[in-house]
Amino acid sequence: MPGVRLYGAASAARYNRPMSSDQGSQRSRPRPADTAARSEALTSSKVIKPTAAGALEKLVQTTQVLIVEDNQYMRKVVRNLLMNIGVKNIHEAADGVAGLEAIRLYAPDLIILDWEMPLLDGAELVRIVRSPGVFPLSDVPIIMLTAHVERWRVLEATRLGVNEFLKKPVSAKSLMERIVAILTKPRKMVRIGDYYGPEPRKLFTDAADRLGAMPPPPSKSPAAAPAAVAPAQPQPATAAPAGAA
């Protein structure tokens, strides 16, 4: 396997033999020719240099992810997808209640959450987590992964404060894109009225109105109707003066 060396008993014995003082001094002082060759190799285009892709790969590898999903098969599918994209630290919870305990226990960097679960569904879990001052990790990023993608669910998940919404079945590419977006372009957490979650991507006021987090603007009072005019009372007829024709 490239990059992995397997040592047997003979190799171990050979490497465990004591070195003489001459051998130790020779190994501790690299020859100038070797040093120059190594320096040239590191600066050549044939050697892969540290890049943003390498830093991103390391970031994904060190990210701790919690899967909250009641279906065991789906948990396995999501775990395999995460492992394929490089995530190494993965925890699982079989329902919402166990998910809350796992969040407190592991303090994950990211939660992948199902909607429909027994005991405590995904929407209720998000509502509990997004309670600053009450829940200890209210800012943890959340990806809602569900087969139920009705429009009202998408809007409700956004209103509750999830970071991303994905439909089952999900591809490794889509999952990777969402995770990278959360890790590399995190949105700050904000409070707008009753809403607490990642800052909406649209304009602040438009998003607040759309999420129903801000109170509606005060309605204008209708123009006052003109006062009703009382009908004129008929005047009594006056008697004609004497001698009038």
C-alpha positions as CSV (number, residue, x, y, z in Angstrom):
1,M,0.0,0.0,0.0
2,P,1.5,3.4,-1.0
3,G,2.7,5.4,2.0
4,V,2.5,2.5,4.4
5,R,5.4,0.3,5.5
6,L,4.9,-3.1,7.1
7,Y,7.8,-4.4,9.1
8,G,8.2,-8.2,9.9
9,A,10.2,-9.8,12.6
10,A,13.4,-9.9,10.6
11,S,13.0,-6.2,9.7
12,A,12.2,-5.3,13.3
13,A,15.4,-7.1,14.5
14,R,17.4,-5.4,11.9
15,Y,16.1,-1.9,12.9
16,N,16.4,-2.7,16.6
17,R,20.1,-3.5,16.4
18,P,22.3,-1.0,18.4
19,M,24.2,1.5,16.3
20,S,27.8,2.2,16.7
21,S,28.8,5.8,17.6
22,D,30.2,6.2,14.1
23,Q,26.9,5.1,12.5
24,G,25.0,7.4,14.7
25,S,27.1,10.4,13.9
26,Q,26.8,9.7,10.2
27,R,23.0,9.5,10.3
28,S,22.6,12.5,12.5
29,R,24.6,14.7,10.1
30,P,23.1,14.6,6.6
31,R,25.6,15.0,3.8
32,P,25.5,18.3,2.0
33,A,24.7,16.6,-1.3
34,D,21.7,14.8,0.2
35,T,20.5,18.1,1.8
36,A,20.7,19.9,-1.5
37,A,18.9,17.1,-3.4
38,R,16.1,17.1,-0.8
39,S,15.7,20.8,-1.0
40,E,15.6,20.7,-4.8
41,A,13.0,17.9,-4.7
42,L,10.8,19.9,-2.3
43,T,10.9,23.0,-4.5
44,S,10.3,21.1,-7.8
45,S,6.9,20.9,-9.5
46,K,6.9,17.1,-9.2
47,V,6.3,17.3,-5.4
48,I,2.8,18.2,-4.2
49,K,3.1,21.4,-2.2
50,P,0.8,22.4,0.7
51,T,-2.3,24.0,-0.9
52,A,-5.7,25.2,0.1
53,A,-7.0,21.7,-1.0
54,G,-4.7,20.1,1.5
55,A,-5.7,22.4,4.3
56,L,-9.4,21.7,3.4
57,E,-8.8,18.0,3.5
58,K,-7.2,18.2,6.9
59,L,-10.1,20.4,8.1
60,V,-12.6,17.8,7.0
61,Q,-10.6,15.0,8.5
62,T,-10.6,16.6,11.9
63,T,-14.3,17.6,11.9
64,Q,-16.4,15.7,14.4
65,V,-19.8,14.8,13.1
66,L,-22.9,13.5,14.9
67,I,-25.5,11.6,12.9
68,V,-29.0,11.7,14.5
69,E,-31.1,9.1,12.6
70,D,-33.6,6.5,13.8
71,N,-33.0,4.2,10.7
72,Q,-30.0,2.0,11.3
73,Y,-29.5,1.4,7.5
74,M,-29.5,5.1,6.8
75,R,-27.1,5.8,9.6
76,K,-24.7,3.3,8.0
77,V,-25.2,5.0,4.6
78,V,-24.5,8.4,5.9
79,R,-21.5,7.1,7.9
80,N,-20.0,5.6,4.7
81,L,-20.5,8.8,2.8
82,L,-18.8,10.7,5.5
83,M,-15.9,8.3,5.5
84,N,-15.6,8.5,1.7
85,I,-15.2,12.2,1.8
86,G,-12.5,12.0,4.6
87,V,-14.4,12.5,7.9
88,K,-12.8,10.3,10.6
89,N,-14.6,11.3,13.8
90,I,-18.2,10.1,13.5
91,H,-20.8,9.5,16.3
92,E,-24.4,8.2,16.0
93,A,-27.7,8.6,17.9
94,A,-30.8,6.6,17.2
95,D,-33.4,9.2,18.2
96,G,-33.8,12.8,19.2
97,V,-33.4,12.2,22.9
98,A,-30.2,10.2,22.4
99,G,-29.2,13.0,20.0
100,L,-29.4,15.6,22.7
101,E,-27.3,13.5,25.1
102,A,-24.7,12.9,22.4
103,I,-24.5,16.6,21.7
104,R,-23.7,17.3,25.3
105,L,-21.3,14.3,25.5
106,Y,-19.3,14.7,22.3
107,A,-19.7,18.5,21.5
108,P,-19.6,17.8,17.8
109,D,-18.6,20.3,15.1
110,L,-21.5,19.4,12.9
111,I,-24.9,17.5,13.2
112,I,-26.6,15.7,10.4
113,L,-30.2,15.3,11.5
114,D,-33.3,13.4,10.3
115,W,-36.8,15.0,10.6
116,E,-39.1,12.1,11.4
117,M,-37.9,10.2,14.5
118,P,-39.6,8.7,17.6
119,L,-39.6,10.3,21.0
120,L,-38.3,13.6,19.7
121,D,-38.3,14.6,16.1
122,G,-35.7,16.7,14.3
123,A,-37.7,19.9,14.4
124,E,-38.1,19.7,18.1
125,L,-34.4,18.9,18.6
126,V,-33.4,22.0,16.6
127,R,-35.8,24.1,18.7
128,I,-34.2,22.9,21.9
129,V,-30.6,23.2,20.6
130,R,-31.2,26.8,19.3
131,S,-31.8,28.1,22.8
132,P,-28.8,30.2,23.8
133,G,-28.4,30.4,27.6
134,V,-30.4,27.2,28.0
135,F,-28.6,24.6,25.8
136,P,-24.8,24.6,26.0
137,L,-24.1,24.2,22.3
138,S,-26.7,26.4,20.7
139,D,-24.4,27.5,17.8
140,V,-23.5,24.0,16.5
141,P,-24.1,23.8,12.7
142,I,-27.0,21.5,11.7
143,I,-27.8,19.9,8.3
144,M,-31.3,18.6,8.0
145,L,-31.3,15.4,5.9
146,T,-34.8,14.1,5.2
147,A,-37.0,12.4,2.6
148,H,-39.8,14.8,3.4
149,V,-39.2,17.9,1.4
150,E,-42.5,19.6,1.4
151,R,-42.2,23.4,1.1
152,W,-43.6,24.0,4.6
153,R,-40.9,21.7,6.0
154,V,-38.1,23.6,4.3
155,L,-39.5,26.9,5.6
156,E,-40.0,25.5,9.0
157,A,-36.4,24.1,9.2
158,T,-35.1,27.5,8.1
159,R,-37.2,29.3,10.6
160,L,-35.9,27.0,13.4
161,G,-32.3,27.8,12.5
162,V,-30.8,24.9,10.5
163,N,-27.8,25.7,8.3
164,E,-28.5,23.5,5.4
165,F,-31.4,21.3,4.1
166,L,-30.8,18.1,2.0
167,K,-33.0,15.5,0.5
168,K,-32.6,11.8,0.8
169,P,-31.1,10.0,-0.9
170,V,-28.1,12.3,-0.8
171,S,-24.9,12.0,-2.8
172,A,-21.4,12.3,-1.4
173,K,-20.8,15.4,-3.6
174,S,-23.9,17.2,-2.2
175,L,-23.0,16.3,1.3
176,M,-19.4,17.4,0.8
177,E,-20.4,20.7,-0.7
178,R,-22.7,21.5,2.3
179,I,-20.0,20.5,4.8
180,V,-17.3,22.6,3.1
181,A,-19.7,25.6,2.9
182,I,-20.3,25.3,6.7
183,L,-16.6,24.9,7.5
184,T,-15.1,27.5,5.2
185,K,-17.8,30.1,5.0
186,P,-19.5,30.0,8.4
187,R,-22.4,32.4,8.9
188,K,-22.5,34.2,12.2
189,M,-25.3,33.4,14.6
190,V,-27.9,36.1,15.0
191,R,-31.1,36.8,16.8
192,I,-34.0,38.5,15.0
193,G,-37.1,38.5,17.2
194,D,-37.8,34.9,18.1
195,Y,-35.4,33.6,15.5
196,Y,-31.9,32.4,16.6
197,G,-29.7,30.8,14.0
198,P,-27.2,31.4,11.2
199,E,-27.6,34.8,9.6
200,P,-30.0,34.6,6.6
201,R,-28.3,34.7,3.2
202,K,-30.7,37.4,2.0
203,L,-31.2,40.9,3.2
204,F,-31.8,41.1,6.9
205,T,-35.3,42.6,6.8
206,D,-36.5,40.5,3.9
207,A,-35.3,37.3,5.5
208,A,-36.9,38.2,8.8
209,D,-40.2,38.9,7.2
210,R,-39.9,35.7,5.2
211,L,-39.1,33.7,8.3
212,G,-41.8,35.3,10.3
213,A,-39.3,36.3,13.0
214,M,-40.1,40.0,13.0
215,P,-43.4,41.5,14.1
216,P,-45.5,42.7,11.2
217,P,-45.3,46.5,10.6
218,P,-48.1,48.4,12.3
219,S,-51.1,48.8,10.1
220,K,-52.0,52.3,9.1
221,S,-55.2,53.6,10.8
222,P,-58.0,54.1,8.2
223,A,-58.8,57.7,7.3
224,A,-61.5,59.1,9.4
225,A,-64.9,59.1,7.7
226,P,-66.6,62.4,7.4
227,A,-69.1,63.2,10.1
228,A,-72.6,62.5,9.1
229,V,-74.6,65.6,8.5
230,A,-78.0,65.6,10.1
231,P,-80.8,66.2,7.6
232,A,-82.3,69.7,7.7
233,Q,-85.4,69.9,9.7
234,P,-88.4,71.4,7.7
235,Q,-89.1,74.9,8.8
236,P,-92.8,75.8,9.7
237,A,-94.6,77.9,7.1
238,T,-95.0,81.5,8.0
239,A,-98.3,83.3,7.5
240,A,-98.5,85.7,4.7
241,P,-98.8,89.4,5.7
242,A,-102.3,90.9,5.4
243,G,-103.1,92.5,2.1
244,A,-100.7,90.3,0.2
245,A,-102.1,89.0,-3.1
